[in-house]
Amino acid sequence: MVYVVATILLGLVFSWSALLWGYRDRNVAPLTTNIDEVFDRRCLPIVLEHDPPVRKAIVMVHGYPSTPYSYDYAAHRAFGQGFDVYVPLLPGFGTKPEDLYGTTFTQWYGYLESYYRDKRMEYDKLYVVGTSMGGAMALKLGEQLSGTEDAPDALATVATPVFLNDIRLGAIQRWGYYFMRLVALFTPALHPRIHLGSEKENDGEELWVGYGGSFVGGGVSFMHALKGIRKNLGRITVPLMSIHDMGDRTISFQNLAEIQDAVNSSRFVARTTAMKSNHNRHILLMYPSVQTELIDEILAFFDRND
């Protein structure tokens, strides 16, 4: 009898953690970014504006727990092809790991949405590129704003999740995701640190700047947000280009099919890569082996929807 009760209790605890029963973001107050406290100048927002002014721009959204520097090449490439470019630093990122503790997807997205709406008023044509969590945020913008005067003119997502694990699809990227909520009861992060790149060259991955470690508290918030984003994909009607590497070691490649099957975009392009490199094959616009080809395809996609 004891074993039966223990098994039931363990099952309930696992389900509570994995299925996020009753979860909601407790911290929802608006946040701002303190750019004076970035740990490296490469964390600063990227702002590239033409003089004289142009009427089209791109907002690029970094991932979790990344920084604007992941778009350094892509931003300058887009600027060179006639776009103004904005890459905001999301609040809690790029300063010190403790600043991320206790913050939530609701707050990060709230900052991005406000930033986006400000830029929407300034440009005739406004596009959004998002990588990983930044791509999920781009999808959420599309869900909220499609069919309105504030809708982005087109979206591009890179290595973007609408789920982290999905047993039904046989897509288990990391079993640990199911235990994040449980771990977060005891600590907001595991081995948090600042990552300033690597001395060993690895197709651009050595340039990545952000936080290292596992930020389980924020991860739970993100995982919960993905449930709503996945549910509402059908609301997206704006043109959408989604890019994913078939061997992505961070976000399951099967997310691409989920996005493609669910959205109602007026124009949808699925773009896959099949890299053989020994890196994570995730932050694609940082990798010299594919970054020029991919950003040029994104810009061409945007121009076709101009």
N, C-alpha and C positions, 0 to 999 in steps of 0.2 A: 504493500500500500504506500509506503514511504517513497519507493521508487516511482510509482505512478504519479504521485503528487509532485515530486521533484521534476519529473519529465514534463508535466503540464506547466509547471511554473517556468521552467527553462524555455519551453515553447512560447509562452506568453511574453517573456522578457525579450526573446529573439524577435518575435513579431512586432513588439512595441518599438524595438530599435530599427528593424529592417523596413517595416511598413510605415513608420512614423505616425502611429496612431495618436491623434490628438495634438499633433505638433502645430505650433504657430510661431512666427517670429515675434519675440517679446520686445526686441529693440527695433523701433520703426521711426524714431525721430530723425529728421533730416540731418545729414552730415556734410561737412565740407572737407576739402583737402588742404593740408598745410604744406605747401610746396617749399616753404623755408626750412623744413625739417627732413627733406629727402636724404637718404644715406649715400646717394651718388647722383651726380648731375644727369646721368643717363636715365634716371627715374622721372625727370621733369616732364610735364606735358609737352607735346610737340604741337607747335602752331606755325603753319606755313601759309602765308597770305601773299597774293600777288599785288603788285602796284604797277599799273592801275588795277582796280578791283575786277574780279571775275564773278560770274553768276552761278557757278557750280562748285560744290564742295563735298568732301567725304569726311565723315566721322568714323574713326577707327577705334575699336574697343578691345582693350587687352583682356587677358584671361586671369585665372586664379592659380597661384598668387603672383602674377606677373606685373609688368610695368610697361609704359609706352615704348620703351626701347625695343621691344619685340617688333615694332613697326618702323624702325629707323629707315631701313632700305625701302620698304613699300611706300612710306610717306613721302620720301624725297622723289621716288620714281613717279608717284601720282602727281606731285607738285610740278615736276618737269613736263608732264603731259597736260597741264592746264587746269588742274584742280587745286583749290585751296584745301588744306588738310588740317584736321584737328584730331589729336590723340590725347584725350583727357587721362589724368591719373585718378583712378577711383579712390574714394576715401578709405583710409586704413592701409593702403598699399604704398610701398616705396619709401616708408619712413622708418619704422621699427616694428618688429613682429607684434609687440604688445598692442600696437594701435589697431591691429586686426581683431584682437580678442573681443568678443561680445558684439561685434558688428554683424550685420545680416544682409542677405541678398536683397531684402526690401530696401535697405538703406543704400546699398551700392547701386541698385537699379534706379532708385528715386533720384540719386545724383545724376546718373546718365540721362534719364528722361528729361530732367530740367535742362541739362546741358544741350541735349538734342533740340528741344523746343526753342531755345534761344537761337541756335544756328538756323533752324527752320525758317525763322522770321527774316533772316539776313540773305537767304539765297533762293533763286528760282528753282534750282535743282540741288537736292541734297540726298546723298547716298550714305549707307552704313556698311562697314566691314567689321566683322567680329570673329575673333579666334577663341575657340574653346568656350569658357563661360561667357566671354564677350560675344560669341556667336549666339549663345542662348539669349542674351540680352537683346541682340538684334532681332531675333525671332519674336521676342515679347513685344518689342516696339512695333513690329509688323502686325502682330495680333491686335494690339490696342488701337493702332492708327490706320490700318487699311480701310479704305472707303471714306476717309476724312481728308480735309484740306491739309492736315499736318502729316499725312502719310509720307514715308520716305519714297523717293522715286525708284529706288531699287535697293536690294540687300545682297550682301555676299557673306556667307558663313564659311569658316575654315575649321575643320576638326571639331565640329560642334555637337554637344550631347543634347538629347532630349530625355535620356536616361543614363545612369551610370552602370547599373546591372539590370538584366531582365532575364529571369529564369525561364520564362515562357519561350523566349527566343534562343535560349541556350547561350546568351551573351553575358558572361560573368567576367568582367574585367578584373575586379579585385573583390574577393570575399570580404575583405576588411570593411568595405563600404557599408555592409549590413550591420556592422557593430559600431559605427561612428557615434551614433546617438548615445550608446551605452558608455563609450570611452569619454565622451564629452561631459558626462556627469562628474568626471574626476579631473579633467584637464582640458583647456581649450585647444591645445596643440601638443604634438609630439616632436621633440627635437627641433624646435623653431630656430631659425638662423637667417642671416642675410647671405645671399648668394651673389657673388660678383663675377661670375663667369669662371672659366677654366683656362689653364695654360695650354692644354692639349687641344689642338684643332680637331674639330669633328663636324665639318659641313655647316658651320655657323652656330651649332648648338652651344659651343663654348662661349658665345657672346651673351647668353641669356642672363638677365639681371632681375632678381626678385627675391622672394622669400623661399627658403628651403624648409623642409620638414613637412609634417602633416597637420593641417589646421582643421581639426575635426569639428570644432564648434561651427565654424563657417561652412564647412562641408555639409553638415546636416541641413543648414539653412538652404544651401544651394540644391541639395538633393530634393528637398521638399518643393522648392520653386520649380524644379524640372517637371514635377507631376502636373502642375497647372499649365506650363508651357506646352508640354506634349499633348495635353487634352485639347488645347485651343489652337493647334496648328492649322486647322481648317479655316480659321479666320483670316489667314494671310492670303491676300490677293495681289499684292505688289510683286513685281518681278524679283526672282530669287535665284541666285547661283550658290550652290553648296558644294564644297570641296572637302574631300577626306581621303587619307591614305589607307589603302587596304590593310596595311600592317601596323596601323597606329597602336602604340603600346600604352597610351594613356586613356583614350576614349574609343570605345568599340566602333569599328567600321560600320556595324549594322545600324547605327544611328542615321546614316545617310539615307538608307532605304525607308526608315520610319518617317523622316522629313519629307522625302519625295512622295510617298504614298498619301500623306495627310494634307499637305498644303493645297490651296486653290489658287496658286500664283498664276497671273496672266501669262507669265513666261517663266519656265523653270529649266535650269541647266544643272545637271549633276556632273561633277568633274572628279575623277579619281586619279590618284597617283599610286605607284607601286614601287616605292623606294627600297633599295637594298642596303641602305646605310645602317650603321650600328647604333644610331641615336633613336629617340622615341618616335620619330616620324610624325610628330604632332604639330609643332609650331612651324608650319610649312613656309610661311613668308619670311622666316629667318634663314632658311637653308639656301646657300648660293646655288646648289645644284638644281633647284626648281623655282626659286623666288621670282626671277625675272619673267619666266614663262607664265607663272600663275598670276602675278599682279597685272601683267599686261592683258591677260584674258579677262580679269575682273574689270579693268578699266574699259576694255572694248565692250564688255557686257553692259556696263553703265552707259557708255556712249550710245549704244544701240537703243537704249531706253530714254535718250535725251529728248 
